[in-house]
Structures are given as structure tokens and as C-alpha cells.
Amino acid sequence: MTWDLVDAKVDLYGSLSFVPDIDYWLDPNNTYRVVFVQSQASWFVVTGSDFEIDAHNLGGIQGNGQPWWEYFSSHTKADGDGRPISLTVYRAERGVVRNFAIQAQPFWCNCVAESRDIVYDGMRCNASNTNPSFAGKNIVPNTDGINTYRSDNVSLLHWDVTCGDDCLAIKGVYFKSWDGSINGVPPTGGGGGTGQVRNVVARNINLVGVNLPIHLYQTNGGHSLDLKSTLSFGGLRFENWTGTALANKRERFIFVAVVTANEVRLATVVDIECAVDCNDVEFFSFEIKPPAGQAPRYICQNVTQLVFDMPCNATGLA
């Protein structure tokens, strides 16, 4: 379903119900795809300009996600397999979505793609398992609150997200590439290709409580015996970054002396892991802090011509 809204105001007082016909949606011929990153399917798409959708805290979308979550507890999930995004704002300008609720999203709750000047003021996404058979398990993967893609000036105000994955994923803040071996086919698989990423600047970023604030890795979808990636990164600038990082559970190190043991909890602030040389990487006014009482970790593997006032090496350990 698509709403093409121009100079429009929509008042929504009821819920649009998404019928969980899983076999139907997993047939690519029945899907509608406008989010080309990972070739995701969409259910309800809003496009246009100068519009407002107000659900008055009474309306929204009923995603009926429980059958989907239970189905994929015993079936293989894959990007682009047809699980639809509940609400997609696509190629829109100056749009407002207000006081909207999405219940039991089967996949991503929201996505803003190729749009600008979009305001969400009041959004509730709730992916909560109600089957006691799955108590204590995360059977609601990929139920992200919102993902953005190639969009500018997106404001998220008054959000309440219950999900089993990312609350917010800004596609393109991290860098990732396939490795040097072919595993599947694009857009959900890849590898074996080459190329260059050059002259990228990320500036004026503020983060609060984020795991891996800067992360570059080149083994997406890879296996242990795959060839190294030949895609090269260079000319990367990170300017005016502020905020805080979180400690990662896997990064806990115990140093044992003869009679004492000290545990040091680390928060990875920078994790640049290049398969081939990443040339010319610079940090300016970079003030991302770890939590109180914890040590920062800066990982730079195969990085040359590095400009950084912090020690950054292959292990991140001083």
C-alpha cells in the first residue's frame, strides 16, 4: 500500500492490520521493494511532500508479528527474504508522522529512505513475544525501531521502542564490506569484488551510550577460510565527535599476578580492522569517552598514515 501525500493532513484513528500470510510474503513476486539497501520489502509506504499523519495515540499499524517470530524460530532468516517493513517513508520531503503506534512489527518497525526533513513526533514500536514457550529467548530478531538510509535531517522525538535488535540503525555510519570470497549473491550475499572508498568525512556527531562508535570491518558474511577483502578504504576523516561509549561484554580482561587478580573492563571506542592497508585516516576533536571507571580501547589494524592523539594499534591494548 502506498500513500502519495502532497499538502495533506491525515487523521488516523484506527489500526491498519497486516495479515501474517507468511508464504505469500516470502514469495518475491508478491513484495514491494523501495529500500534498496539489503533489498528489503515494505508493507505500507508513504511518499510525497508537506504532509502530516496524526494517529492521535489511537491509531497506527497492527503488524501481527507473533506468527512470523515463531516461524523463524525454526526457519532460516535472510536479508531481503520478504519480511516486510511495517512503515516506510520513501522519497518524501517535509513530512510529519505523529502519535503513531506499531504493534508487533514482524520485521523493521520503520524505515526512512531517500528522504529529507522528516519528523517523527511520538512513535511506539512494541515487538513483545506473548508465547510462553519462548520465555527468556529472543525470538523477535530484526524488529528494529527505525533504520534510515540516504536521508537527511530526520528528527525522532518521543519514541518508545521494545524490540529484539537495533532501536536505531543509521545505514552508513559504520563501514563494512564483503571479504575476498564469494558467498551467495547480492544484495543479501556477495564477496570477491574490489574497489575503493575514498575521501569520506563524518563530522559533528554526538553519541550517548553506544557500542563501537566507529567500526570498520571487511568480513561481512564471511567464513574463517575466506580470502581477504581487496576493497580498500582511505582518506577517512572523523571530526568533532563527542559523547560516550559502552563497555562490551566480550571485552573483559583479567590480568593475574602472583597473588592478585585485577579485572579491567574496556569500552571499544574505535575499531578499524582493515584486511588491506587503510591509508590516511585522521581524527580531529574526537572526544568519545568510556563509562566511568573503565578504560577506552582503540583498535587500528593495517592502518597507515594515521593521525590520532590516542594510541591505536592492532589489539587496542596499550
NULUMVO-849186 format. One record per residue (C-alpha): residue number from 1; residue in three letters; x, y, z. Coordinates in pm, whole numbers, always signed. Layout:
BEGIN
NUM ALA X Y Z
...
// end
This chain:
BEGIN
1 MET +0 +0 +0
2 THR +129 +345 -92
3 TRP +6 +688 +15
4 ASP +132 +968 -209
5 LEU +60 +1275 +5
6 VAL +113 +1632 -113
7 ASP -1 +1925 +105
8 ALA -209 +1677 +302
9 LYS -323 +1610 +660
10 VAL -434 +1258 +755
11 ASP -604 +1176 +1086
12 LEU -579 +804 +1163
13 TYR -795 +675 +1446
14 GLY -776 +301 +1380
15 SER -514 +36 +1312
16 LEU -413 -84 +969
17 SER -387 -461 +1008
18 PHE -105 -653 +844
19 VAL -226 -1009 +768
20 PRO +53 -1258 +853
21 ASP +32 -1468 +538
22 ILE +393 -1580 +559
23 ASP +406 -1796 +246
24 TYR +257 -1511 +45
25 TRP +509 -1254 +163
26 LEU +808 -1484 +122
27 ASP +731 -1509 -250
28 PRO +940 -1226 -407
29 ASN +674 -1174 -674
30 ASN +431 -1052 -408
31 THR +660 -797 -244
32 TYR +703 -424 -288
33 ARG +1064 -306 -254
34 VAL +1179 +54 -231
35 VAL +1452 +15 +34
36 PHE +1736 -98 -184
37 VAL +1991 -145 +93
38 GLN +1971 -520 +157
39 SER +1670 -530 -82
40 GLN +1411 -516 +194
41 ALA +1037 -545 +134
42 SER +787 -284 +253
43 TRP +424 -317 +352
44 PHE +298 +41 +391
45 VAL +485 +318 +205
46 VAL +434 +693 +243
47 THR +580 +932 -11
48 GLY +520 +1292 -117
49 SER +582 +1632 +42
50 ASP +445 +1872 +304
51 PHE +222 +1620 +479
52 GLU +126 +1520 +831
53 ILE -10 +1186 +953
54 ASP -153 +1210 +1304
55 ALA -273 +891 +1473
56 HIS -368 +1075 +1794
57 ASN -224 +795 +2012
58 LEU -520 +586 +1896
59 GLY -420 +457 +1555
60 GLY -132 +301 +1370
61 ILE -39 -46 +1244
62 GLN -111 -390 +1383
63 GLY +178 -596 +1249
64 ASN +60 -936 +1383
65 GLY +423 -1037 +1421
66 GLN +385 -1335 +1655
67 PRO +334 -1596 +1378
68 TRP +636 -1453 +1196
69 TRP +861 -1472 +1501
70 GLU +756 -1827 +1575
71 TYR +805 -1930 +1211
72 PHE +1162 -1800 +1207
73 SER +1246 -1969 +1534
74 SER +1278 -2284 +1321
75 HIS +1348 -2144 +971
76 THR +1647 -1960 +827
77 LYS +1629 -1581 +809
78 ALA +1799 -1382 +533
79 ASP +1814 -1017 +435
80 GLY +1567 -946 +160
81 ASP +1368 -1265 +214
82 GLY +1036 -1083 +208
83 ARG +971 -1000 +574
84 PRO +820 -656 +530
85 ILE +900 -327 +698
86 SER +583 -204 +868
87 LEU +604 +168 +778
88 THR +838 +313 +517
89 VAL +879 +684 +441
90 TYR +1030 +691 +93
91 ARG +1144 +981 -124
92 ALA +949 +1222 +90
93 GLU +1016 +1582 +192
94 ARG +887 +1785 +486
95 GLY +672 +1507 +630
96 VAL +547 +1453 +987
97 VAL +433 +1129 +1149
98 ARG +276 +1199 +1487
99 ASN +144 +997 +1783
100 PHE +164 +669 +1590
101 ALA +180 +313 +1728
102 ILE +308 -2 +1560
103 GLN +227 -318 +1748
104 ALA +409 -650 +1691
105 GLN +615 -549 +1390
106 PRO +729 -869 +1213
107 PHE +1049 -702 +1086
108 TRP +1176 -341 +1099
109 CYS +917 -114 +1255
110 ASN +1007 +194 +1047
111 CYS +1242 +299 +771
112 VAL +1314 +642 +622
113 ALA +1477 +604 +280
114 GLU +1598 +869 +35
115 SER +1406 +1141 +218
116 ARG +1473 +1472 +388
117 ASP +1322 +1692 +658
118 ILE +1114 +1416 +818
119 VAL +982 +1446 +1175
120 TYR +855 +1161 +1389
121 ASP +690 +1311 +1696
122 GLY +553 +1028 +1905
123 MET +616 +671 +1788
124 ARG +564 +349 +1980
125 CYS +707 +22 +1848
126 ASN +636 -289 +2052
127 ALA +768 -630 +1950
128 SER +690 -842 +2257
129 ASN +667 -1220 +2246
130 THR +340 -1344 +2400
131 ASN +402 -1718 +2365
132 PRO +525 -1858 +2700
133 SER +705 -2137 +2514
134 PHE +969 -1882 +2418
135 ALA +1006 -1713 +2756
136 GLY +1361 -1596 +2813
137 LYS +1454 -1620 +2444
138 ASN +1489 -1351 +2182
139 ILE +1260 -1473 +1907
140 VAL +1198 -1119 +1776
141 PRO +1520 -1050 +1578
142 ASN +1539 -771 +1320
143 THR +1248 -583 +1480
144 ASP +1446 -257 +1469
145 GLY +1271 +58 +1583
146 ILE +1384 +255 +1278
147 ASN +1651 +234 +1009
148 THR +1745 +532 +795
149 TYR +1902 +516 +452
150 ARG +2034 +802 +236
151 SER +1822 +1055 +423
152 ASP +1890 +1399 +570
153 ASN +1752 +1587 +868
154 VAL +1539 +1315 +1028
155 SER +1408 +1410 +1375
156 LEU +1298 +1140 +1620
157 LEU +1102 +1282 +1914
158 HIS +920 +1097 +2193
159 TRP +993 +738 +2096
160 ASP +918 +420 +2291
161 VAL +1077 +109 +2138
162 THR +1059 -252 +2256
163 CYS +1243 -476 +2013
164 GLY +1493 -758 +1978
165 ASP +1754 -573 +1774
166 ASP +1857 -214 +1697
167 CYS +1642 +65 +1834
168 LEU +1802 +296 +1574
169 ALA +2024 +195 +1284
170 ILE +2160 +468 +1060
171 LYS +2268 +286 +748
172 GLY +2613 +419 +654
173 VAL +2753 +528 +991
174 TYR +2973 +222 +1008
175 PHE +3171 +80 +716
176 LYS +3150 -286 +623
177 SER +3243 -477 +312
178 TRP +3242 -836 +192
179 ASP +3558 -1040 +210
180 GLY +3752 -1178 -87
181 SER +3547 -1496 -138
182 ILE +3201 -1523 -291
183 ASN +2924 -1625 -50
184 GLY +2583 -1603 -213
185 VAL +2474 -1326 -446
186 PRO +2387 -958 -393
187 PRO +2206 -792 -232
188 THR +2189 -1044 +52
189 GLY +2521 -1212 -24
190 GLY +2838 -1115 -202
191 GLY +3215 -1106 -186
192 GLY +3505 -1139 -423
193 GLY +3479 -785 -557
194 THR +3724 -500 -538
195 GLY +3715 -121 -533
196 GLN +3798 +189 -330
197 VAL +3630 +405 -70
198 ARG +3796 +746 -59
199 ASN +3755 +1091 +93
200 VAL +3474 +1031 +343
201 VAL +3412 +1289 +618
202 ALA +3188 +1227 +920
203 ARG +3164 +1540 +1135
204 ASN +2960 +1693 +1418
205 ILE +2846 +1365 +1575
206 ASN +2720 +1328 +1933
207 LEU +2667 +978 +2074
208 VAL +2523 +869 +2408
209 GLY +2595 +517 +2535
210 VAL +2694 +350 +2206
211 ASN +2875 +21 +2145
212 LEU +3152 +55 +1885
213 PRO +3113 +425 +1796
214 ILE +3349 +383 +1497
215 HIS +3362 +41 +1339
216 LEU +3515 -71 +1009
217 TYR +3535 -437 +919
218 GLN +3585 -627 +596
219 THR +3450 -975 +667
220 ASN +3075 -920 +636
221 GLY +2906 -1254 +575
222 GLY +3244 -1426 +555
223 HIS +3389 -1754 +676
224 SER +3715 -1833 +852
225 LEU +3893 -1968 +543
226 ASP +3775 -1697 +301
227 LEU +4018 -1477 +111
228 LYS +4090 -1130 +241
229 SER +3890 -839 +108
230 THR +4056 -634 -165
231 LEU +3827 -335 -120
232 SER +4043 -52 +15
233 PHE +3948 +238 +241
234 GLY +4136 +565 +264
235 GLY +4102 +936 +320
236 LEU +3871 +891 +619
237 ARG +3811 +1195 +843
238 PHE +3632 +1187 +1178
239 GLU +3582 +1543 +1303
240 ASN +3416 +1684 +1613
241 TRP +3281 +1367 +1773
242 THR +3156 +1386 +2130
243 GLY +2972 +1159 +2369
244 THR +3008 +824 +2545
245 ALA +3076 +461 +2458
246 LEU +2960 +146 +2636
247 ALA +3168 -142 +2762
248 ASN +3131 -460 +2559
249 LYS +3075 -785 +2748
250 ARG +3331 -971 +2544
251 GLU +3599 -716 +2623
252 ARG +3678 -804 +2980
253 PHE +4039 -884 +3054
254 ILE +4185 -1044 +3365
255 PHE +4548 -981 +3447
256 VAL +4683 -1231 +3701
257 ALA +4986 -1155 +3917
258 VAL +5135 -1393 +4170
259 VAL +4890 -1307 +4445
260 THR +4641 -1064 +4292
261 ALA +4396 -1056 +4004
262 ASN +4270 -731 +3857
263 GLU +3980 -717 +3616
264 VAL +3985 -434 +3363
265 ARG +3663 -353 +3178
266 LEU +3721 -193 +2838
267 ALA +3496 +9 +2612
268 THR +3589 -10 +2244
269 VAL +3570 +342 +2107
270 VAL +3742 +286 +1771
271 ASP +3756 -49 +1592
272 ILE +3916 -22 +1247
273 GLU +4005 -368 +1118
274 CYS +4137 -349 +763
275 ALA +4223 -654 +555
276 VAL +4441 -438 +330
277 ASP +4603 -110 +425
278 CYS +4364 +167 +517
279 ASN +4567 +470 +418
280 ASP +4526 +824 +551
281 VAL +4287 +808 +848
282 GLU +4251 +1119 +1063
283 PHE +4073 +1209 +1387
284 PHE +4021 +1570 +1493
285 SER +3840 +1690 +1806
286 PHE +3747 +1333 +1891
287 GLU +3608 +1318 +2247
288 ILE +3421 +990 +2288
289 LYS +3459 +878 +2649
290 PRO +3419 +534 +2809
291 PRO +3193 +484 +3113
292 ALA +3330 +599 +3447
293 GLY +3595 +368 +3584
294 GLN +3651 +190 +3254
295 ALA +3933 +213 +3004
296 PRO +3897 +309 +2635
297 ARG +4016 +73 +2366
298 TYR +4131 +191 +2022
299 ILE +4191 -78 +1758
300 CYS +4373 +4 +1433
301 GLN +4469 -295 +1220
302 ASN +4661 -235 +896
303 VAL +4615 +142 +919
304 THR +4885 +365 +770
305 GLN +4925 +743 +784
306 LEU +4714 +761 +1097
307 VAL +4655 +1099 +1261
308 PHE +4518 +1045 +1612
309 ASP +4621 +1175 +1952
310 MET +4531 +842 +2117
311 PRO +4736 +516 +2100
312 CYS +4568 +298 +1839
313 ASN +4716 -40 +1745
314 ALA +4619 -386 +1619
315 THR +4495 -512 +1956
316 GLY +4381 -192 +2118
317 LEU +4578 -283 +2429
318 ALA +4849 -46 +2548
// end
